[in-house]
Amino acid sequence: MKLFSKIALCSIVLAQCFWSCKSDFTSDLTQQSNFITVSSEESFPVMVEQFADLKVLRYQIPGWENLTLKEQKLVYYLTKAGLSGRDIMWDQNYRHNLTIRKALENVYTNFEGDKTTTDWKAFEVYLKRIWFSNGIHHHYSNAKIKPDFSSEYLTSILAATATTLEGEAFEVLFNAKDAKKVNQAKDVDNVAASAVNFYGPGVTNADVESFYSKIKSPDPKKPLSHGLNSQLVKVNGVLQERVYKSGGLYGEAIDEIVKWLTLAKDVAENQAQADALGLLIQYYNTGDLQTWDDYNVAWTAATEGNIDYINSFIEVYNDPLGYRGSYETIVQIKDFDMSAKMAVLSENAQWFEDNSPLFPEHKKKNVVGVSYKTVNVAGEAGDASPTTPIGVNLPNANWIRAAVGSKSVSLGNIINAYNNSGSSGRLKEFVHDDKEYELEKKFGQTADKLHTALHEVIGHASGQLNPGVGETKETLKNYASTLEEGRADLVGLYYLYNPKIQELGLVDDWKSIGTAAFDGYIRNGLMTQLIRLNLGDDVEEAHMRNRQWVSAWAYEKGLKDNVIEKITRDGKLYFNINDYEKLHDLFGQLLRETQRIKSEGDFEAVQALVEGYGVKVDQAIHANVLERNKQFTSAPYSGFVNPVLVPQTDADGEITSIKVNYVESFVGQMLDYSEMYNFLPEVN
């Protein structure tokens, strides 16, 4: 009976989807009237604009014209599905974000007063910073973004545009409340101290741990991702989950996502891809975590085809306790040439595992199903936009990785855009000598790409938990994410300085590649990433923490043998590696220890490692770095506008082709997105 009812309902909804989608196609034509003209790939203007500590870039979609119309439709539908959930990320980041954004956008589009004043310019920058971070907290530091205008000025322009923003949503812009989106500090209640909207008022660390300790998976060997797709709140003092699903929390946006995923399923490249999309649709409709696992198994096994995607509530970095997934989507087109070159890593995954420095009991006896592709991004949304990763390895469930495998991708066109957006001035400032500079210029980009590949393909797929040890979010708690990222980094570092990568045909000079990689990692981990922090700040973000604790640990452990030397010259600090062989050995030792910590669930050890090496910053080094960095105008953080896919239709409304347009304006795209994908109420 119930099954029949669901099928009948789906038939009605599907009919409505096909009716409404024709008008949705035309909406893409009316939006984004300001496009740039591109004459060739070589002349493509990567830079859009720069403000505050941020720069906005463009990326191309190479090879689009080589896709069939069916493949282009698949990309288009998946991209529309992703963008339809954009506002979910805003609400997840902070409970007042949508209210604030809509009010500020109304002011921006309707204010007719003096736009030459310092206050108005500061308002414009503030709004752009909020757009860039999907909310009022900095996308990387997690600190609340402070406006450089007064509350009185905001009140005046709100009044001038008949815009309402009041109460806590107004006051929080100027007071000290909700200062951190994610607070990972030691000895605080991380849930209560974090502004992220994964937990309701009054929920604490102890509440979360107690709630999930009572929930058991049907199969302990295949633990479900409890908490991944819900908000945990107290109702009359009783904890309960508000599940993200159709008819549940974020249901209005999820219904739009499902509409476009249904169209995508109908143009899937093969049955395996269609079956996976069907399970994703079922998961969105029901919120059932067993369906989520079934989907991940099917998605991981669906490796054929030119198009792939990431879509749903996935990464848990924004949850201080690592339970809840942020909404994210990336639509990908296979880069055939680079994928063929890098597939060799997947084919040799077992060799890397067998030859790693891990304790024997922590090595996988059978590394399965690691697929690796270099892809070109066609569209991103949620936690992947405007800021985006350069590589992804999924799924995150350890048991699926062990039993079925994983998919690893490197985002080739994103990496190329990053590489073409900067200058060599900052590099020249922080390298120790000309030799280090020349090595980085010649081998640095290749080393970075290979490190990303090793990190994603070999790193995240390596190692195993000891029997009976729980998932890392339970055992390592708020340190789980940084431990896992550092562990994968160490796998990459260990094998970058190894002749095996040359034997496999990946590089022509393994030692130079490894040397450049070690130089760059230590330089960044101990110095250059500090340009992203204000003097006196602790390191908060998981990836920044892991780069610092890896580098600082290696520096300290190598002091006796002068492996890494801190040098002062003309008042400037440098770190120079004197012995690459010994540093390689130190990386191997730390890799062994991080895997032991993960395998055994050793909370005390991970806390000592991260707090001892990854959180506090040497203030003398930090001040030196910031002073030297003042000469450079290039912003330390980058994000992207997306290309716009515009369907061309015939008289019957059927798509005949899809054109790629590149937008001129970051502001224009943000305003268009708010108009086109505005599916959620301000308060959810």
C-alpha positions as CSV (number, residue, x, y, z in Angstrom):
1,M,0.0,0.0,0.0
2,K,2.7,2.5,1.0
3,L,4.9,1.6,-1.9
4,F,2.0,2.1,-4.3
5,S,1.2,5.5,-2.7
6,K,4.8,6.7,-3.1
7,I,4.9,5.6,-6.7
8,A,1.6,7.4,-7.5
9,L,2.8,10.5,-5.8
10,C,6.1,10.4,-7.7
11,S,4.2,10.1,-11.0
12,I,2.3,13.3,-10.2
13,V,5.4,15.2,-9.1
14,L,7.4,14.0,-12.2
15,A,4.7,15.2,-14.5
16,Q,4.9,18.6,-12.8
17,C,8.6,18.6,-13.2
18,F,8.5,18.2,-16.9
19,W,5.9,20.9,-17.1
20,S,7.8,23.4,-15.1
21,C,11.3,22.6,-16.4
22,K,10.6,24.1,-19.8
23,S,10.1,27.5,-18.2
24,D,13.2,26.9,-16.0
25,F,15.3,26.5,-19.2
26,T,14.3,29.9,-20.4
27,S,15.2,31.5,-17.0
28,D,18.8,30.8,-17.8
29,L,18.5,32.9,-20.9
30,T,17.1,35.9,-19.0
31,Q,19.7,35.9,-16.3
32,Q,23.4,36.8,-16.5
33,S,23.2,39.3,-19.4
34,N,26.8,40.4,-18.7
35,F,29.2,37.8,-20.2
36,I,32.7,38.1,-21.4
37,T,34.0,37.3,-24.9
38,V,36.7,34.7,-25.0
39,S,38.7,34.5,-28.2
40,S,41.1,31.6,-27.2
41,E,42.1,29.5,-24.2
42,E,45.4,31.4,-24.0
43,S,43.7,34.8,-23.7
44,F,41.1,33.6,-21.1
45,P,40.9,36.2,-18.3
46,V,41.1,34.3,-15.0
47,M,40.8,37.2,-12.7
48,V,37.4,38.7,-12.0
49,E,38.1,41.0,-9.1
50,Q,39.8,41.4,-5.7
51,F,38.6,42.8,-2.4
52,A,39.6,42.5,1.3
53,D,41.7,39.3,1.6
54,L,39.9,37.6,-1.3
55,K,40.2,37.3,-5.1
56,V,37.5,35.9,-7.4
57,L,38.6,33.9,-10.4
58,R,37.0,32.2,-13.5
59,Y,37.6,28.6,-14.7
60,Q,37.0,27.3,-18.2
61,I,35.3,24.0,-19.2
62,P,37.8,22.6,-21.8
63,G,36.4,20.0,-24.2
64,W,32.7,21.0,-23.7
65,E,32.1,21.0,-27.4
66,N,33.3,17.4,-27.6
67,L,30.4,16.1,-25.4
68,T,27.3,14.7,-27.0
69,L,24.0,16.6,-26.5
70,K,22.9,13.9,-24.1
71,E,26.1,14.4,-22.0
72,Q,25.7,18.1,-22.1
73,K,22.1,17.7,-20.8
74,L,23.3,15.5,-18.0
75,V,25.9,18.1,-16.9
76,Y,23.2,20.9,-17.2
77,Y,20.7,19.0,-15.1
78,L,23.2,18.0,-12.4
79,T,24.4,21.6,-12.2
80,K,20.9,22.9,-11.8
81,A,20.3,20.3,-9.1
82,G,23.4,21.5,-7.3
83,L,22.5,25.2,-7.4
84,S,19.0,24.5,-6.2
85,G,20.4,23.6,-2.8
86,R,22.6,26.7,-2.5
87,D,20.6,28.3,0.3
88,I,20.9,25.1,2.4
89,M,24.6,25.9,2.9
90,W,23.8,29.4,3.9
91,D,21.4,28.3,6.6
92,Q,23.7,25.5,7.8
93,N,26.5,28.0,8.3
94,Y,24.4,30.2,10.6
95,R,20.8,30.6,11.6
96,H,20.5,34.3,10.6
97,N,22.4,34.1,7.3
98,L,19.5,34.1,4.9
99,T,17.7,36.9,6.8
100,I,20.9,39.0,6.7
101,R,21.8,38.2,3.1
102,K,18.3,39.0,1.8
103,A,18.2,42.3,3.6
104,L,21.6,43.4,2.5
105,E,20.9,42.4,-1.1
106,N,17.7,44.4,-1.1
107,V,19.7,47.4,0.1
108,Y,22.3,46.9,-2.5
109,T,19.9,46.7,-5.4
110,N,17.5,49.5,-4.3
111,F,19.7,52.2,-2.6
112,E,19.6,55.4,-4.6
113,G,21.7,57.6,-2.3
114,D,25.4,58.6,-2.4
115,K,27.5,55.6,-3.5
116,T,30.8,57.5,-3.4
117,T,31.1,57.6,0.3
118,T,33.5,55.5,2.4
119,D,30.6,53.9,4.2
120,W,28.9,52.7,1.1
121,K,32.2,51.3,-0.3
122,A,32.7,49.5,3.0
123,F,29.1,48.1,2.7
124,E,29.8,46.8,-0.8
125,V,32.9,45.0,0.4
126,Y,31.1,43.6,3.4
127,L,28.4,42.1,1.2
128,K,30.9,40.6,-1.2
129,R,32.8,39.0,1.7
130,I,29.5,37.5,2.9
131,W,28.7,36.2,-0.5
132,F,32.2,34.7,-0.8
133,S,31.9,32.9,2.6
134,N,28.2,31.8,2.3
135,G,27.5,33.8,5.4
136,I,28.8,36.2,8.0
137,H,31.7,34.1,9.2
138,H,35.0,33.9,7.2
139,H,35.1,30.8,5.1
140,Y,38.5,29.8,6.3
141,S,39.2,31.4,9.7
142,N,35.6,30.8,10.9
143,A,35.7,34.2,12.6
144,K,32.8,36.6,12.2
145,I,33.4,39.2,9.5
146,K,33.5,42.7,11.0
147,P,31.8,45.4,9.0
148,D,33.8,48.6,8.4
149,F,30.8,50.8,8.8
150,S,28.7,51.7,11.8
151,S,25.3,50.3,12.9
152,E,23.9,53.8,12.5
153,Y,24.9,53.8,8.8
154,L,23.3,50.4,8.2
155,T,20.2,51.6,9.9
156,S,20.1,54.6,7.6
157,I,20.4,52.6,4.4
158,L,17.9,50.0,5.6
159,A,15.4,52.9,6.1
160,A,16.3,54.4,2.8
161,T,15.4,51.2,1.0
162,A,12.4,50.2,3.2
163,T,14.3,47.1,4.2
164,T,13.7,45.3,7.5
165,L,16.6,43.8,9.5
166,E,16.1,43.9,13.2
167,G,16.6,42.0,16.5
168,E,19.4,39.6,16.9
169,A,20.0,39.3,13.1
170,F,20.9,43.0,13.1
171,E,22.7,43.2,16.4
172,V,25.0,40.2,15.7
173,L,26.7,42.1,12.9
174,F,28.2,44.5,15.4
175,N,28.4,42.7,18.7
176,A,30.6,39.9,20.1
177,K,27.9,37.2,20.0
178,D,28.5,34.0,17.8
179,A,32.1,35.1,17.1
180,K,33.1,31.7,15.7
181,K,31.3,29.6,13.2
182,V,33.3,26.5,14.3
183,N,35.2,26.6,17.6
184,Q,37.7,23.8,17.9
185,A,39.5,25.2,20.9
186,K,40.5,22.9,23.7
187,D,38.7,22.9,27.0
188,V,35.5,24.6,25.7
189,D,32.2,23.2,24.9
190,N,32.8,23.1,21.1
191,V,29.1,22.7,20.2
192,A,27.8,25.5,22.5
193,A,30.7,27.8,21.4
194,S,30.1,27.3,17.6
195,A,27.6,29.4,15.7
196,V,27.2,26.8,12.9
197,N,23.5,25.9,12.6
198,F,23.9,22.2,13.1
199,Y,22.7,22.3,16.7
200,G,19.8,24.1,18.4
201,P,20.1,26.4,21.4
202,G,21.2,24.7,24.5
203,V,22.8,21.6,22.9
204,T,26.2,20.7,24.3
205,N,29.1,18.4,23.5
206,A,27.8,16.0,26.2
207,D,24.3,16.0,24.7
208,V,25.6,15.0,21.3
209,E,27.8,12.3,22.6
210,S,25.1,10.9,24.8
211,F,22.4,11.0,22.1
212,Y,24.5,9.1,19.5
213,S,26.0,6.6,22.0
214,K,22.4,5.2,22.4
215,I,21.9,4.8,18.6
216,K,23.2,1.5,17.2
217,S,23.6,0.5,13.6
218,P,21.9,-2.7,12.5
219,D,25.3,-4.1,11.4
220,P,28.2,-2.9,13.6
221,K,30.6,-3.7,10.8
222,K,28.8,-1.3,8.6
223,P,28.1,1.7,10.8
224,L,25.6,4.2,9.5
225,S,26.6,7.9,9.4
226,H,24.3,8.9,12.2
227,G,23.8,12.7,12.3
228,L,25.0,13.3,8.8
229,N,21.8,14.7,7.4
230,S,20.0,16.3,10.4
231,Q,20.0,19.2,12.8
232,L,20.0,18.2,16.5
233,V,17.7,20.3,18.7
234,K,16.0,20.3,22.1
235,V,12.2,20.3,22.1
236,N,10.9,20.8,25.6
237,G,14.2,19.6,26.9
238,V,14.3,16.4,24.8
239,L,16.9,15.9,22.1
240,Q,15.6,15.1,18.6
241,E,16.8,15.3,15.0
242,R,15.3,17.5,12.3
243,V,16.1,15.4,9.2
244,Y,17.1,17.0,5.9
245,K,14.6,15.5,3.4
246,S,11.6,16.1,1.3
247,G,8.9,17.2,3.7
248,G,11.5,17.8,6.4
249,L,14.1,20.4,7.1
250,Y,15.2,22.1,3.9
251,G,12.4,20.2,2.1
252,E,11.5,23.1,-0.3
253,A,15.1,23.2,-1.7
254,I,15.4,19.4,-1.7
255,D,12.3,19.0,-3.8
256,E,14.0,21.3,-6.4
257,I,17.2,19.2,-6.2
258,V,15.1,16.0,-6.8
259,K,13.4,17.5,-9.8
260,W,16.6,18.1,-11.6
261,L,18.2,14.8,-10.5
262,T,15.2,13.1,-11.9
263,L,15.8,14.7,-15.3
264,A,19.5,13.8,-15.0
265,K,18.7,10.2,-14.3
266,D,16.7,10.0,-17.6
267,V,19.9,11.0,-19.6
268,A,22.4,9.0,-17.5
269,E,25.3,7.5,-19.5
270,N,24.7,4.0,-18.3
271,Q,22.5,1.9,-16.0
272,A,25.0,1.9,-13.1
273,Q,25.0,5.7,-13.2
274,A,21.2,5.8,-13.4
275,D,20.8,3.4,-10.5
276,A,23.0,5.5,-8.3
277,L,21.0,8.6,-9.2
278,G,17.9,6.8,-8.4
279,L,19.2,5.9,-4.9
280,L,20.3,9.5,-4.3
281,I,16.8,10.7,-5.2
282,Q,15.3,8.1,-2.8
283,Y,17.7,9.3,-0.1
284,Y,16.6,12.9,-0.5
285,N,13.0,11.8,-0.4
286,T,13.3,9.7,2.7
287,G,16.4,10.9,4.6
288,D,17.2,7.2,5.3
289,L,20.8,6.7,6.2
290,Q,20.8,3.0,5.0
291,T,19.8,4.4,1.6
292,W,22.7,6.8,1.8
293,D,25.1,3.9,2.3
294,D,23.4,2.0,-0.5
295,Y,23.8,5.0,-2.7
296,N,27.5,5.5,-1.9
297,V,28.2,1.8,-2.7
298,A,26.4,2.2,-6.0
299,W,28.0,5.6,-6.8
300,T,31.5,4.3,-6.0
301,A,31.0,1.3,-8.3
302,A,29.7,3.5,-11.1
303,T,33.1,4.3,-12.7
304,E,32.2,4.2,-16.4
305,G,31.2,7.3,-18.3
306,N,32.5,10.8,-19.0
307,I,30.4,12.7,-16.4
308,D,30.4,12.3,-12.7
309,Y,29.2,14.4,-9.7
310,I,29.3,15.0,-6.0
311,N,26.0,15.9,-4.4
312,S,24.5,15.9,-0.9
313,F,25.5,16.4,2.7
314,I,29.1,15.2,2.7
315,E,32.1,16.8,4.5
316,V,31.9,17.2,8.2
317,Y,34.6,19.9,8.7
318,N,31.9,22.5,9.7
319,D,30.7,20.3,12.6
320,P,32.9,20.8,15.7
321,L,32.3,17.1,16.5
322,G,32.4,15.7,13.0
323,Y,28.9,14.3,12.6
324,R,26.9,16.6,10.3
325,G,27.6,17.0,6.6
326,S,27.6,20.3,4.8
327,Y,25.6,20.6,1.5
328,E,28.0,20.4,-1.4
329,T,27.9,19.7,-5.1
330,I,30.6,19.5,-7.9
331,V,29.8,18.4,-11.5
332,Q,32.7,16.9,-13.3
333,I,33.7,16.1,-16.9
334,K,36.5,13.6,-17.3
335,D,39.9,14.9,-18.5
336,F,40.8,12.0,-20.7
337,D,44.5,12.7,-21.2
338,M,45.4,13.4,-17.5
339,S,43.2,10.6,-16.2
340,A,45.0,8.1,-18.4
341,K,48.4,9.3,-17.1
342,M,47.3,9.2,-13.4
343,A,45.3,5.9,-13.4
344,V,48.6,4.2,-12.8
345,L,48.3,5.3,-9.1
346,S,45.1,3.4,-8.7
347,E,46.5,0.3,-10.4
348,N,49.4,0.3,-8.0
349,A,47.6,1.2,-4.8
350,Q,48.5,-2.2,-3.2
351,W,52.2,-1.6,-3.8
352,F,52.0,1.7,-2.0
353,E,50.2,0.1,0.9
354,D,52.6,-2.8,1.2
355,N,55.6,-0.6,1.1
356,S,54.4,2.1,3.6
357,P,56.1,2.5,7.0
358,L,52.9,1.6,8.8
359,F,52.8,-1.1,11.5
360,P,51.9,-4.4,9.7
361,E,48.6,-4.7,11.6
362,H,47.5,-1.3,10.3
363,K,48.0,-2.1,6.6
364,K,45.2,-3.2,4.4
365,K,45.8,-6.7,3.0
366,N,43.6,-5.9,0.0
367,V,43.2,-2.3,-1.2
368,V,40.2,-2.4,-3.5
369,G,38.4,-0.2,-5.9
370,V,40.5,3.0,-5.8
371,S,39.5,4.9,-9.0
372,Y,41.4,8.1,-9.9
373,K,40.5,10.7,-12.5
374,T,41.6,14.2,-13.4
375,V,38.3,16.0,-14.1
376,N,37.2,19.4,-15.3
377,V,34.6,21.1,-13.2
378,A,31.5,22.3,-14.9
379,G,29.6,23.7,-11.9
380,E,29.8,23.9,-8.1
381,A,27.6,25.0,-5.3
382,G,27.2,24.9,-1.5
383,D,30.4,24.1,0.4
384,A,32.3,23.9,-2.8
385,S,31.5,27.4,-4.0
386,P,32.8,30.1,-4.3
387,T,35.8,28.4,-2.6
388,T,36.6,25.0,-3.9
389,P,38.9,22.0,-3.2
390,I,41.4,20.9,-5.8
391,G,41.0,17.3,-5.0
392,V,38.3,15.0,-3.5
393,N,38.2,11.5,-2.3
394,L,34.8,9.9,-1.4
395,P,32.9,8.2,0.1
396,N,34.0,9.0,3.7
397,A,32.7,5.9,5.4
398,N,35.7,3.7,6.4
399,W,33.8,0.5,5.9
400,I,32.8,1.4,2.3
401,R,36.4,2.3,1.5
402,A,37.6,-1.0,2.8
403,A,34.9,-3.1,1.2
404,V,34.1,-1.4,-2.1
405,G,36.8,1.3,-2.6
406,S,36.6,5.0,-3.3
407,K,36.7,7.6,-6.0
408,S,39.4,10.2,-6.2
409,V,39.4,13.2,-8.5
410,S,41.7,16.0,-9.1
411,L,40.0,19.2,-10.3
412,G,42.3,20.0,-13.3
413,N,40.7,23.2,-14.6
414,I,40.5,24.6,-11.0
415,I,44.2,23.9,-10.5
416,N,45.1,25.5,-13.8
417,A,43.1,28.6,-12.9
418,Y,44.9,28.9,-9.5
419,N,48.2,28.5,-11.2
420,N,47.5,31.2,-13.7
421,S,46.2,33.7,-11.2
422,G,49.2,34.7,-9.2
423,S,52.7,36.0,-9.4
424,S,56.1,34.8,-8.3
425,G,56.9,37.8,-6.0
426,R,55.7,36.2,-2.8
427,L,57.5,33.0,-3.6
428,K,60.8,34.9,-4.1
429,E,60.3,36.6,-0.8
430,F,60.0,33.4,1.3
431,V,62.4,30.9,-0.4
432,H,65.7,30.5,1.3
433,D,67.9,30.8,-1.8
434,D,68.0,30.8,-5.6
435,K,68.3,27.1,-5.8
436,E,65.0,26.6,-3.8
437,Y,63.4,29.2,-6.0
438,E,64.4,27.6,-9.3
439,L,63.3,24.1,-8.0
440,E,59.9,25.5,-7.2
441,K,59.5,27.3,-10.5
442,K,60.5,24.2,-12.5
443,F,59.0,21.4,-10.5
444,G,56.5,23.0,-8.0
445,Q,53.3,22.7,-10.0
446,T,54.0,19.1,-10.9
447,A,54.9,18.3,-7.3
448,D,51.6,19.9,-6.1
449,K,49.5,18.0,-8.6
450,L,51.2,14.7,-7.7
451,H,50.9,15.4,-4.0
452,T,47.2,16.0,-4.5
453,A,46.8,12.7,-6.4
454,L,48.8,10.7,-3.8
455,H,46.9,12.4,-0.9
456,E,43.5,11.5,-2.4
457,V,44.1,8.2,-4.1
458,I,46.7,6.5,-1.8
459,G,46.4,8.6,1.4
460,H,42.7,8.4,2.2
461,A,42.5,4.8,1.0
462,S,45.4,3.5,3.1
463,G,45.4,2.0,6.6
464,Q,42.7,0.3,8.6
465,L,41.1,0.5,12.0
466,N,41.8,-2.1,14.6
467,P,38.9,-4.6,15.2
468,G,36.3,-3.1,17.6
469,V,37.6,0.5,17.3
470,G,34.8,3.0,16.5
471,E,34.6,5.6,13.7
472,T,37.1,8.4,14.1
473,K,34.4,11.0,14.8
474,E,33.6,9.0,17.9
475,T,37.2,8.2,19.0
476,L,39.1,11.3,18.0
477,K,36.2,13.7,18.2
478,N,37.0,17.3,17.2
479,Y,40.5,16.3,16.1
480,A,39.3,13.6,13.6
481,S,39.3,15.8,10.5
482,T,42.8,17.4,11.0
483,L,44.3,14.0,11.8
484,E,42.9,12.4,8.7
485,E,44.0,15.3,6.4
486,G,47.5,15.2,7.9
487,R,47.7,11.5,7.6
488,A,46.9,11.7,3.9
489,D,49.3,14.5,3.4
490,L,52.1,12.4,5.0
491,V,51.3,9.5,2.7
492,G,51.8,11.9,-0.3
493,L,55.0,13.4,1.1
494,Y,56.5,10.0,1.9
495,Y,56.0,8.7,-1.7
496,L,56.9,12.0,-3.5
497,Y,60.5,11.4,-2.4
498,N,60.7,7.9,-3.8
499,P,62.1,6.5,-7.1
500,K,58.9,4.4,-7.5
501,I,57.0,7.4,-8.9
502,Q,59.6,7.7,-11.7
503,E,59.5,4.0,-12.3
504,L,55.8,4.3,-12.8
505,G,56.4,7.0,-15.5
506,L,54.7,9.7,-13.5
507,V,57.8,12.0,-13.4
508,D,61.2,12.3,-15.1
509,D,63.2,13.3,-12.0
510,W,61.8,12.0,-8.7
511,K,64.4,13.5,-6.5
512,S,63.9,17.0,-7.8
513,I,60.1,16.6,-7.5
514,G,60.5,15.3,-4.0
515,T,62.9,18.1,-3.0
516,A,60.6,20.8,-4.3
517,A,57.6,19.2,-2.6
518,F,59.4,19.1,0.8
519,D,60.6,22.7,0.4
520,G,57.1,23.9,-0.4
521,Y,55.4,22.0,2.3
522,I,57.7,23.1,5.1
523,R,57.7,26.7,3.8
524,N,54.0,26.8,3.7
525,G,53.4,24.9,7.0
526,L,55.8,27.0,9.0
527,M,55.5,30.4,7.3
528,T,53.5,31.4,4.3
529,Q,50.1,30.0,5.4
530,L,50.3,32.4,8.3
531,I,49.5,35.3,6.0
532,R,45.9,34.1,6.4
533,L,45.8,34.8,10.1
534,N,45.9,38.0,12.2
535,L,48.8,38.3,14.6
536,G,47.9,36.6,17.8
537,D,45.3,34.2,16.3
538,D,45.4,30.5,16.9
539,V,45.2,28.1,13.9
540,E,41.6,26.9,13.7
541,E,40.9,25.4,10.2
542,A,41.6,21.7,10.0
543,H,43.9,21.8,6.9
544,M,45.9,24.7,8.2
545,R,46.3,22.9,11.5
546,N,47.5,19.7,9.8
547,R,50.1,21.5,7.7
548,Q,51.4,23.2,10.8
549,W,51.6,20.1,13.0
550,V,53.2,18.0,10.3
551,S,55.8,20.7,9.7
552,A,56.4,21.7,13.3
553,W,56.7,18.1,14.5
554,A,59.3,17.4,11.7
555,Y,61.2,20.5,12.5
556,E,61.4,19.8,16.3
557,K,62.3,16.1,15.8
558,G,65.0,17.0,13.4
559,L,66.7,19.6,15.6
560,K,69.3,17.2,16.9
561,D,70.5,16.4,13.3
562,N,69.8,19.9,12.0
563,V,67.4,18.4,9.4
564,I,65.6,21.7,9.0
565,E,67.4,24.9,9.9
566,K,65.8,28.2,10.9
567,I,67.9,31.0,9.5
568,T,67.8,34.8,10.0
569,R,69.2,36.9,7.2
570,D,68.8,40.7,7.0
571,G,66.1,40.5,9.6
572,K,64.1,37.9,7.6
573,L,63.4,34.3,8.8
574,Y,63.8,31.3,6.5
575,F,63.6,27.5,6.9
576,N,66.2,25.6,5.0
577,I,66.1,21.8,4.6
578,N,69.6,20.4,5.1
579,D,68.9,16.7,4.9
580,Y,66.1,15.5,2.7
581,E,66.7,11.8,3.4
582,K,66.3,12.3,7.1
583,L,63.2,14.5,6.6
584,H,61.8,11.7,4.5
585,D,62.4,9.3,7.4
586,L,60.8,11.7,9.8
587,F,57.7,11.9,7.6
588,G,57.6,8.1,7.6
589,Q,57.8,8.0,11.4
590,L,55.0,10.5,11.8
591,L,52.8,8.7,9.2
592,R,53.2,5.5,11.2
593,E,52.2,7.3,14.4
594,T,49.2,9.1,12.9
595,Q,47.9,5.8,11.5
596,R,48.4,4.2,14.9
597,I,46.4,7.0,16.5
598,K,43.6,6.5,14.0
599,S,43.7,2.7,14.1
600,E,43.6,2.6,17.9
601,G,41.4,5.6,18.4
602,D,43.9,7.2,20.7
603,F,42.3,10.5,21.7
604,E,45.0,11.6,24.2
605,A,47.7,11.1,21.5
606,V,45.9,13.1,18.8
607,Q,45.1,15.9,21.3
608,A,48.7,16.1,22.3
609,L,49.9,16.1,18.7
610,V,47.4,18.8,17.4
611,E,47.5,21.0,20.5
612,G,51.2,20.7,20.9
613,Y,52.2,21.5,17.3
614,G,49.1,22.6,15.2
615,V,47.3,25.3,17.2
616,K,49.6,27.9,18.7
617,V,51.7,30.1,16.4
618,D,55.2,31.3,17.0
619,Q,54.5,35.0,17.3
620,A,58.0,36.1,16.2
621,I,57.7,34.1,13.0
622,H,54.2,35.3,12.4
623,A,55.1,39.0,12.8
624,N,58.1,38.5,10.5
625,V,55.9,36.9,7.9
626,L,53.1,39.5,8.0
627,E,55.6,42.4,7.8
628,R,57.3,40.9,4.7
629,N,53.9,40.1,3.1
630,K,52.7,43.8,3.3
631,Q,54.5,44.5,-0.1
632,F,52.2,42.1,-2.0
633,T,48.7,43.0,-3.2
634,S,47.6,39.6,-4.2
635,A,44.9,38.3,-1.8
636,P,45.7,35.1,0.1
637,Y,42.3,33.4,-0.6
638,S,40.7,32.6,-3.9
639,G,37.3,31.6,-5.0
640,F,35.4,31.3,-8.3
641,V,32.4,32.3,-10.3
642,N,30.8,29.5,-12.2
643,P,30.3,29.3,-16.0
644,V,26.7,29.6,-17.0
645,L,25.2,26.8,-19.1
646,V,22.5,28.2,-21.3
647,P,20.2,25.8,-23.2
648,Q,19.1,26.6,-26.7
649,T,15.6,25.3,-27.4
650,D,13.4,24.7,-30.4
651,A,9.8,25.8,-30.9
652,D,8.5,22.9,-28.8
653,G,10.8,23.9,-25.9
654,E,13.2,20.9,-26.4
655,I,16.9,21.5,-25.8
656,T,18.9,21.5,-29.0
657,S,22.2,22.6,-27.7
658,I,23.8,24.1,-24.6
659,K,26.1,27.1,-24.7
660,V,28.8,27.9,-22.1
661,N,29.0,31.6,-21.1
662,Y,31.6,33.1,-18.7
663,V,30.3,35.8,-16.4
664,E,31.8,39.2,-16.1
665,S,30.7,40.1,-12.6
666,F,30.9,38.3,-9.2
667,V,28.2,40.6,-8.0
668,G,26.0,39.8,-10.9
669,Q,26.3,36.1,-10.4
670,M,25.5,36.3,-6.7
671,L,22.4,38.4,-7.3
672,D,21.2,36.1,-10.0
673,Y,21.7,33.1,-7.8
674,S,19.7,34.7,-5.0
675,E,16.9,35.4,-7.5
676,M,16.9,32.0,-9.3
677,Y,17.6,29.6,-6.4
678,N,15.6,31.2,-3.6
679,F,13.7,28.2,-2.4
680,L,14.0,28.4,1.4
681,P,12.3,30.7,3.9
682,E,14.6,33.1,5.9
683,V,14.0,31.0,9.1
684,N,14.1,27.2,8.8
